Amino acid sequence: MLELDLENLDVSFDDEFLKNEKLTWLPWVGVNFQTTTVRTLVLGESTYNWNPSSQTVQDRIKKNNHLRLVHQNNAIKFKAKSEYTRNFERAVFNNKKVTPLMAKQLWHSVVYHNLVLRCMKDVKARPKYDDYLVGWPETFKLFELLSVEQCICYGLEDKKIKAFKEAATLCGYEFKVQKFSKIGKYTPKIISLTINNKLIKIAFIRHPSSFFSWKNWAVFMKNTPVFV
């Protein structure tokens, strides 16, 4: 059974996380997160029930450390193909060959959380608008709790950004959307969100899975106000 290696994590926020019953899984908080110059939250999309016939998998999904175990396996342990983690790391470091040491350096310094708070039934399922609408307010709460200053969000779907706008408006938060030049077919955006007089910059990038042009996105991340 895969065990969680606590040397990679800061668990000092766990008591506060556990007070929020809407957080299905505990966010990944890197062990060096609180000492970074700029506090960054990397916002993934969802987790999947990759083996519905396996009781072991079903039991893991039900545990509140499931997201942390998945992230450890994909981002730290280098045991899976994990295109979405390797491609994001390549864009951050602008380097095709990311070593395990470089990966640890990154994931030890950030928070990783998924916007969608339920497990997709299989690898082909996609989140619905309501999944995003439910997920954003809980992400806003994490911004406050963790004193997040910037966020990098995987995915540029219209419904994800529309849900953000609806959720922020319902919460009474001010925000401003800035669009940038297209990268291929995709238009990156940065939303400046104000929560209790604190500004958080959220960069929306193409999901770094298949067909992610990490070289081009590395340029965007280097030349815009949001970077890791």
Backbone as numpy.savetxt, mean C-alpha at the origin, in Angstrom:
# Nx Ny Nz CAx CAy CAz Cx Cy Cz
4.64 -24.27 8.77 3.80 -23.07 8.77 4.68 -21.82 8.77
4.33 -20.84 7.95 5.10 -19.62 7.86 4.95 -18.80 9.13
6.08 -18.42 9.72 6.07 -17.63 10.94 6.42 -16.18 10.62
5.87 -15.26 11.40 6.15 -13.84 11.22 7.45 -13.51 11.93
8.37 -12.90 11.21 9.67 -12.52 11.76 9.56 -11.10 12.30
9.46 -10.95 13.60 9.19 -9.66 14.22 10.38 -8.70 14.15
11.54 -9.19 13.75 12.69 -8.27 13.66 12.51 -7.26 12.52
11.57 -7.54 11.61 11.31 -6.62 10.50 10.25 -5.56 10.83
9.58 -5.71 11.97 8.37 -4.94 12.24 8.45 -4.07 13.48
7.71 -2.97 13.41 7.42 -2.13 14.57 5.99 -2.47 14.99
5.83 -3.07 16.16 4.50 -3.50 16.60 3.92 -2.55 17.66
4.53 -1.38 17.82 4.10 -0.47 18.89 2.73 0.14 18.65
2.24 0.09 17.40 0.90 0.61 17.10 -0.19 -0.45 17.18
0.18 -1.68 17.45 -0.78 -2.79 17.34 -2.00 -2.64 18.25
-1.79 -2.14 19.46 -2.93 -1.98 20.37 -3.96 -1.02 19.77
-3.49 0.03 19.11 -4.40 0.98 18.47 -5.06 0.36 17.23
-4.30 -0.40 16.46 -4.89 -1.09 15.30 -6.03 -2.00 15.75
-5.80 -2.72 16.83 -6.78 -3.71 17.29 -8.07 -3.09 17.80
-8.04 -1.81 18.11 -9.25 -1.12 18.54 -10.21 -0.88 17.38
-9.68 -0.94 16.17 -10.49 -0.68 14.97 -10.95 -2.01 14.38
-12.20 -2.36 14.62 -12.73 -3.64 14.16 -12.87 -3.72 12.64
-12.80 -2.58 11.97 -12.91 -2.59 10.51 -11.60 -2.96 9.82
-10.49 -2.92 10.56 -9.21 -3.33 9.99 -9.13 -4.86 10.02
-9.38 -5.47 8.89 -9.38 -6.93 8.82 -8.02 -7.51 9.18
-6.97 -6.87 8.70 -5.60 -7.33 8.94 -4.74 -6.19 9.46
-3.77 -6.52 10.26 -2.85 -5.53 10.80 -1.94 -5.01 9.68
-1.78 -3.70 9.55 -0.85 -3.17 8.55 0.59 -3.57 8.87
1.40 -3.62 7.82 2.84 -3.82 7.97 3.46 -2.47 8.33
4.15 -2.41 9.46 4.87 -1.19 9.85 6.34 -1.57 9.97
7.16 -1.05 9.08 8.57 -1.38 9.08 9.26 -0.97 10.37
10.26 -1.74 10.76 10.92 -1.55 12.04 11.55 -0.17 12.17
11.92 0.47 11.03 12.55 1.79 11.07 11.60 2.92 10.70
10.33 2.62 10.59 9.36 3.60 10.10 9.38 4.89 10.91
9.41 4.79 12.22 9.28 5.99 13.05 10.51 6.88 13.03
11.63 6.39 12.52 12.85 7.20 12.48 13.16 7.73 11.09
12.24 7.51 10.12 12.47 8.00 8.76 12.26 9.50 8.69
12.89 10.11 7.71 12.77 11.56 7.52 11.36 11.95 7.12
10.77 11.18 6.21 9.40 11.41 5.75 8.61 10.13 5.93
7.56 10.18 6.70 6.77 8.97 6.97 5.90 8.63 5.76
6.09 7.42 5.25 5.48 7.00 3.99 4.63 5.76 4.18
3.44 5.78 3.59 2.57 4.60 3.56 2.42 4.16 2.11
2.77 2.92 1.83 2.58 2.33 0.51 1.24 1.59 0.55
0.34 2.00 -0.34 -1.03 1.48 -0.30 -1.27 0.52 -1.45
-1.27 -0.77 -1.13 -1.59 -1.78 -2.12 -3.10 -1.85 -2.34
-3.54 -2.87 -3.04 -4.96 -2.93 -3.38 -5.71 -4.00 -2.59
-5.38 -5.27 -2.78 -6.16 -6.32 -2.14 -5.34 -7.61 -2.03
-5.81 -8.51 -1.20 -5.24 -9.86 -1.14 -6.24 -10.83 -1.75
-5.74 -12.01 -2.14 -6.56 -12.97 -2.87 -6.56 -14.33 -2.17
-7.67 -15.01 -2.31 -7.74 -16.40 -1.85 -7.15 -17.25 -2.97
-5.84 -17.46 -2.91 -5.13 -18.10 -4.03 -5.32 -19.61 -4.09
-5.87 -20.19 -3.03 -6.09 -21.64 -3.03 -7.34 -21.96 -2.21
-8.54 -21.75 -2.79 -9.79 -21.95 -2.03 -9.97 -23.36 -1.48
-9.31 -24.36 -2.06 -9.47 -25.74 -1.59 -8.57 -26.08 -0.41
-7.67 -25.17 -0.04 -6.74 -25.44 1.05 -7.26 -24.86 2.37
-7.47 -25.73 3.34 -7.93 -25.26 4.65 -6.84 -24.45 5.34
-5.59 -24.78 5.08 -4.48 -24.03 5.66 -4.53 -22.58 5.21
-4.78 -22.38 3.90 -4.87 -21.03 3.37 -6.06 -20.29 3.97
-7.20 -20.97 4.09 -8.40 -20.35 4.65 -8.16 -19.92 6.10
-7.46 -20.76 6.85 -7.17 -20.43 8.24 -6.23 -19.23 8.33
-5.27 -19.15 7.42 -4.34 -18.02 7.42 -5.05 -16.71 7.11
-5.96 -16.75 6.14 -6.66 -15.54 5.74 -7.47 -14.96 6.90
-7.96 -15.83 7.78 -8.79 -15.39 8.90 -7.98 -14.74 10.02
-6.67 -14.91 10.02 -5.84 -14.35 11.08 -5.49 -12.89 10.78
-5.41 -12.09 11.84 -5.17 -10.66 11.61 -3.75 -10.34 11.18
-2.84 -11.33 11.21 -1.48 -11.08 10.71 -1.30 -11.55 9.26
-2.40 -11.89 8.60 -2.32 -12.44 7.24 -1.60 -11.50 6.27
-1.97 -10.22 6.28 -1.33 -9.27 5.36 0.16 -9.18 5.63
0.54 -9.19 6.88 1.96 -9.13 7.23 2.71 -10.36 6.75
2.09 -11.52 6.89 2.73 -12.75 6.41 2.90 -12.75 4.90
1.85 -12.32 4.19 1.92 -12.26 2.73 3.01 -11.28 2.30
3.05 -10.13 2.97 4.05 -9.13 2.59 5.46 -9.59 2.93
5.62 -10.22 4.07 6.92 -10.77 4.42 7.40 -11.77 3.38
6.49 -12.65 2.96 6.85 -13.69 2.00 7.22 -13.11 0.64
6.48 -12.08 0.24 6.69 -11.51 -1.10 7.76 -10.43 -1.14
7.84 -9.60 -0.11 8.73 -8.45 -0.16 10.08 -8.70 0.53
10.09 -9.51 1.58 11.31 -9.69 2.37 12.01 -11.01 2.08
11.22 -12.09 2.00 11.82 -13.42 1.91 12.27 -13.81 0.50
11.79 -13.10 -0.52 12.15 -13.40 -1.91 11.80 -14.83 -2.29
10.73 -15.38 -1.69 10.36 -16.77 -1.97 9.37 -16.89 -3.13
8.75 -15.80 -3.51 7.75 -15.84 -4.57 8.20 -14.95 -5.72
7.54 -15.10 -6.86 7.88 -14.30 -8.03 7.63 -12.83 -7.75
6.47 -12.51 -7.23 6.17 -11.19 -6.65 6.53 -10.01 -7.55
5.97 -9.99 -8.74 6.27 -8.88 -9.65 5.92 -7.53 -9.05
4.82 -7.48 -8.31 4.36 -6.18 -7.81 5.32 -5.59 -6.77
6.01 -6.44 -6.01 6.99 -5.89 -5.07 8.31 -5.58 -5.77
8.79 -6.49 -6.60 10.07 -6.25 -7.27 9.99 -5.03 -8.20
8.90 -4.89 -8.94 8.78 -3.75 -9.85 8.72 -2.43 -9.10
8.00 -2.41 -7.99 7.94 -1.18 -7.20 9.33 -0.84 -6.66
10.04 -1.82 -6.17 11.40 -1.59 -5.66 12.31 -1.07 -6.77
12.17 -1.63 -7.97 12.99 -1.16 -9.11 12.73 0.32 -9.39
11.46 0.72 -9.30 11.11 2.13 -9.54 11.65 3.02 -8.43
11.58 2.55 -7.20 12.09 3.34 -6.07 13.60 3.55 -6.20
14.34 2.49 -6.49 15.80 2.56 -6.55 16.33 2.87 -7.95
15.42 2.87 -8.95 15.82 3.04 -10.35 16.94 2.06 -10.70
16.67 0.80 -10.40 17.68 -0.23 -10.56 16.98 -1.55 -10.85
17.37 -2.21 -11.92 16.73 -3.47 -12.30 17.02 -4.57 -11.30
18.24 -4.59 -10.77 18.65 -5.68 -9.87 18.55 -5.22 -8.42
17.40 -5.50 -7.83 17.19 -5.18 -6.42 17.62 -6.36 -5.56
18.51 -6.11 -4.63 19.00 -7.18 -3.77 18.09 -7.32 -2.54
18.17 -8.46 -1.85 17.40 -8.60 -0.60 17.71 -7.50 0.41
18.95 -7.04 0.45 19.32 -5.97 1.38 18.61 -4.67 1.02
18.55 -4.37 -0.28 17.85 -3.16 -0.72 16.36 -3.24 -0.42
15.79 -4.43 -0.64 14.36 -4.63 -0.35 14.08 -4.40 1.12
14.93 -4.96 1.98 14.75 -4.75 3.42 14.86 -3.28 3.78
15.80 -2.60 3.17 15.97 -1.17 3.44 14.67 -0.41 3.16
14.02 -0.75 2.06 12.76 -0.09 1.71 11.65 -0.47 2.67
11.38 -1.77 2.80 10.20 -2.21 3.55 10.36 -2.06 5.05
11.59 -1.87 5.53 11.80 -1.54 6.94 11.46 -0.08 7.23
11.35 0.74 6.18 11.19 2.18 6.38 9.78 2.70 6.13
8.87 1.83 5.68 7.53 2.28 5.30 6.45 1.44 5.98
5.22 1.94 5.87 4.04 1.15 6.21 3.48 0.59 4.92
3.01 -0.66 4.96 2.31 -1.24 3.82 0.92 -1.67 4.28
-0.08 -1.25 3.52 -1.48 -1.54 3.86 -2.23 -1.77 2.56
-3.32 -2.52 2.62 -4.17 -2.71 1.45 -5.45 -1.90 1.60
-5.82 -1.23 0.52 -7.03 -0.40 0.54 -8.28 -1.24 0.74
-8.34 -2.39 0.08 -9.52 -3.26 0.15 -9.43 -4.13 1.40
-10.49 -4.12 2.20 -10.45 -4.74 3.52 -11.05 -6.15 3.56
-11.38 -6.69 2.39 -11.84 -8.08 2.33 -10.97 -8.84 1.34
-10.95 -10.16 1.49 -10.15 -10.99 0.60 -10.95 -11.28 -0.67
-10.31 -11.09 -1.82 -10.96 -11.45 -3.08 -11.12 -12.97 -3.14
-12.25 -13.43 -3.67 -12.58 -14.86 -3.62 -11.63 -15.74 -4.42
-10.99 -15.17 -5.45 -9.97 -15.90 -6.22 -9.11 -14.88 -6.94
-8.11 -15.35 -7.67 -7.13 -14.44 -8.29 -7.71 -13.64 -9.45
-8.88 -14.02 -9.96 -9.50 -13.29 -11.07 -10.48 -12.22 -10.60
-10.86 -12.25 -9.35 -11.86 -11.31 -8.84 -11.26 -9.91 -8.73
-12.11 -8.90 -8.89 -11.67 -7.51 -8.79 -12.50 -6.78 -7.75
-11.91 -5.81 -7.05 -12.67 -5.04 -6.07 -13.80 -4.25 -6.73
-14.83 -3.97 -5.95 -15.94 -3.15 -6.40 -15.77 -1.73 -5.87
-16.58 -0.84 -6.41 -16.52 0.56 -5.98 -16.69 0.67 -4.47
-17.66 -0.08 -3.93 -17.93 -0.02 -2.49 -16.74 -0.49 -1.66
-15.93 -1.39 -2.21 -14.73 -1.83 -1.49 -13.78 -0.64 -1.28
-13.62 0.15 -2.31 -12.78 1.34 -2.20 -13.38 2.37 -1.26
-14.69 2.55 -1.37 -15.39 3.54 -0.55 -15.30 3.19 0.93
-15.34 1.91 1.25 -15.19 1.46 2.64 -13.74 1.57 3.09
-12.81 1.30 2.18 -11.39 1.27 2.54 -10.76 2.62 2.79
-11.20 3.64 2.05 -10.54 4.94 2.17 -10.64 5.56 3.56
-11.81 5.59 4.20 -11.86 6.20 5.54 -10.94 5.51 6.55
-10.78 4.20 6.42 -9.88 3.49 7.33 -8.42 3.84 7.03
-8.12 4.08 5.75 -6.78 4.54 5.38 -6.53 5.93 5.93
-7.53 6.81 5.86 -7.39 8.15 6.44 -7.07 8.07 7.93
-7.71 7.14 8.62 -7.45 6.96 10.06 -6.00 6.54 10.30
-5.47 5.69 9.41 -4.07 5.30 9.52 -3.14 6.48 9.29
-3.50 7.34 8.33 -2.70 8.55 8.09 -2.54 9.33 9.40
-3.65 9.49 10.12 -3.62 10.25 11.37 -2.84 9.52 12.45
-3.18 8.26 12.67 -2.56 7.49 13.74 -1.05 7.41 13.59
-0.60 7.21 12.35 0.82 6.98 12.08 1.57 8.26 11.69
0.86 9.39 11.68 1.46 10.67 11.27 2.10 10.56 9.88
1.36 9.94 8.97 1.85 9.75 7.60 1.93 11.10 6.88
3.01 11.31 6.14 3.20 12.55 5.38 3.02 12.35 3.89
3.24 11.14 3.41 3.04 10.86 2.00 2.61 9.42 1.81
1.90 9.19 0.72 1.37 7.86 0.42 1.56 7.60 -1.06
1.93 6.38 -1.38 2.01 5.95 -2.78 0.97 4.86 -2.96
0.01 5.11 -3.82 -1.13 4.21 -4.00 -1.00 3.45 -5.31
-1.10 2.13 -5.24 -1.07 1.30 -6.43 -2.43 1.37 -7.14
-2.42 1.75 -8.41 -3.64 1.70 -9.20 -4.20 3.07 -9.52
-4.61 3.25 -10.79 -5.13 4.52 -11.29 -6.57 4.43 -11.78
-7.29 3.39 -11.34 -8.66 3.21 -11.81 -9.52 4.42 -11.43
-10.39 4.80 -12.36 -11.28 5.94 -12.10 -12.12 5.72 -10.84
-12.62 4.48 -10.66 -13.50 4.25 -9.51 -12.73 4.34 -8.19
-11.45 4.04 -8.20 -10.66 4.15 -6.98 -10.50 5.62 -6.59
-10.23 6.46 -7.57 -10.06 7.89 -7.30 -11.40 8.55 -7.03
-12.45 8.13 -7.72 -13.79 8.66 -7.44 -14.21 8.32 -6.01
-13.92 7.10 -5.58 -14.25 6.68 -4.21 -13.45 7.50 -3.19
-12.19 7.78 -3.54 -11.39 8.64 -2.66 -12.07 9.99 -2.48
-12.48 10.60 -3.58 -13.10 11.93 -3.51 -14.39 11.89 -2.69
-15.19 10.85 -2.90 -16.44 10.73 -2.15 -16.17 10.54 -0.66
-15.22 9.66 -0.33 -14.91 9.39 1.07 -14.34 10.62 1.75
-13.42 11.32 1.07 -12.82 12.52 1.66 -13.87 13.60 1.89
-14.78 13.76 0.94 -15.85 14.75 1.07 -16.77 14.41 2.23
-17.12 13.12 2.36 -17.97 12.68 3.46 -17.30 12.90 4.82
-15.97 12.78 4.84 -15.22 13.00 6.08 -14.98 14.48 6.36
-15.32 15.34 5.39 -15.12 16.77 5.55 -13.70 17.23 5.33
-12.91 16.46 4.55 -11.51 16.81 4.30 -11.37 17.56 2.98
-10.51 18.54 2.97 -10.21 19.27 1.74 -9.13 18.52 0.96
-9.21 18.58 -0.38 -8.20 17.93 -1.20 -8.08 18.65 -2.55
-6.93 18.48 -3.16 -6.66 19.08 -4.46 -5.97 18.04 -5.34
-6.47 17.88 -6.57 -5.95 16.87 -7.50 -5.02 17.53 -8.52
-3.84 16.95 -8.69 -2.88 17.42 -9.68 -2.55 16.29 -10.64
-2.70 16.54 -11.94 -2.40 15.54 -12.96 -1.03 15.82 -13.58
-0.38 14.75 -14.05 0.94 14.86 -14.65 0.92 14.27 -16.06
2.00 14.44 -16.78 2.09 13.93 -18.14 1.93 12.42 -18.14
1.32 11.90 -19.20 1.07 10.46 -19.29 2.37 9.66 -19.32
2.31 8.50 -18.71 3.37 7.51 -18.82 2.74 6.34 -19.55
3.06 6.21 -20.83 2.34 5.24 -21.67 0.89 5.68 -21.80
-0.02 4.80 -21.41 -1.45 5.11 -21.48 -1.99 5.71 -20.18
-1.13 5.86 -19.18 -1.61 6.15 -17.84 -1.21 7.55 -17.37
-2.12 8.22 -16.70 -1.90 9.56 -16.20 -1.71 9.54 -14.69
-0.48 9.71 -14.22 -0.27 9.73 -12.77 -0.91 10.97 -12.15
-1.32 10.83 -10.90 -1.95 11.93 -10.19 -1.38 12.02 -8.78
-1.35 13.23 -8.27 -1.04 13.45 -6.86 -2.20 14.23 -6.26
-2.75 13.69 -5.18 -3.81 14.38 -4.45 -3.24 14.89 -3.14
-3.38 16.19 -2.92 -2.98 16.80 -1.66 -4.19 16.82 -0.74
-4.11 16.07 0.34 -5.24 15.90 1.27 -4.90 16.56 2.60
-5.85 17.32 3.14 -5.64 17.97 4.43 -6.54 17.33 5.48
-5.91 16.79 6.53 -6.63 16.20 7.65 -6.17 16.90 8.92
-7.11 17.58 9.58 -6.79 18.30 10.82 -5.58 19.22 10.64
-5.63 20.00 9.57 -4.61 21.00 9.25 -3.25 20.41 8.87
-3.21 19.10 8.64 -1.96 18.46 8.21 -2.09 18.01 6.76
-1.08 18.33 5.96 -1.09 18.00 4.53 -0.46 16.64 4.30
-1.17 15.78 3.56 -0.65 14.47 3.15 -0.71 14.41 1.63
0.39 14.07 0.99 0.42 13.95 -0.46 0.29 12.48 -0.85
-0.65 12.20 -1.74 -0.93 10.82 -2.16 -0.68 10.72 -3.66
0.30 9.91 -4.04 0.63 9.71 -5.45 -0.04 8.43 -5.94
-0.81 8.55 -7.00 -1.45 7.39 -7.62 -0.61 6.97 -8.83
-0.11 5.73 -8.79 0.72 5.21 -9.88 0.07 3.96 -10.46
0.53 3.57 -11.63 0.05 2.31 -12.20 0.42 1.17 -11.25
-0.50 0.21 -11.13 -0.22 -0.93 -10.26 1.05 -1.63 -10.77
2.04 -1.83 -9.89 3.34 -2.34 -10.34 3.38 -3.86 -10.51
2.40 -4.40 -11.19 2.40 -5.84 -11.46 2.90 -6.04 -12.89
2.19 -6.79 -13.70 2.64 -7.05 -15.07 2.63 -5.78 -15.92
3.55 -5.70 -16.85 3.63 -4.61 -17.83 3.82 -3.24 -17.16
4.53 -3.22 -16.04 4.83 -1.98 -15.34 6.19 -1.48 -15.82
6.22 -0.30 -16.41 7.46 0.27 -16.93 8.20 0.97 -15.79
8.95 0.21 -15.03 9.55 0.76 -13.81 10.53 1.90 -14.11
11.21 1.87 -15.25 12.15 2.94 -15.58 11.43 4.28 -15.72
10.29 4.28 -16.40 9.53 5.52 -16.57 8.91 5.99 -15.26
8.41 5.05 -14.47 7.82 5.43 -13.20 8.88 5.87 -12.20
10.10 5.39 -12.35 11.20 5.84 -11.50 11.46 7.33 -11.72
11.37 7.76 -12.98 11.56 9.18 -13.31 10.47 10.02 -12.65
9.23 9.55 -12.76 8.11 10.29 -12.14 8.32 10.40 -10.62
8.67 9.31 -9.98 8.81 9.33 -8.53 9.98 10.19 -8.08
11.00 10.28 -8.91 12.16 11.11 -8.56 11.86 12.59 -8.75
11.07 12.94 -9.77 10.88 14.33 -10.16 9.60 14.97 -9.65
8.88 14.28 -8.77 7.65 14.83 -8.21 7.81 14.95 -6.70
6.92 15.69 -6.03 7.07 15.91 -4.59 6.97 14.64 -3.76
6.40 13.58 -4.32 6.24 12.36 -3.56 7.29 11.35 -3.97
8.05 10.86 -3.04 9.06 9.84 -3.31 9.35 9.10 -2.02
9.97 7.92 -2.13 10.36 7.15 -0.94 11.82 7.45 -0.62
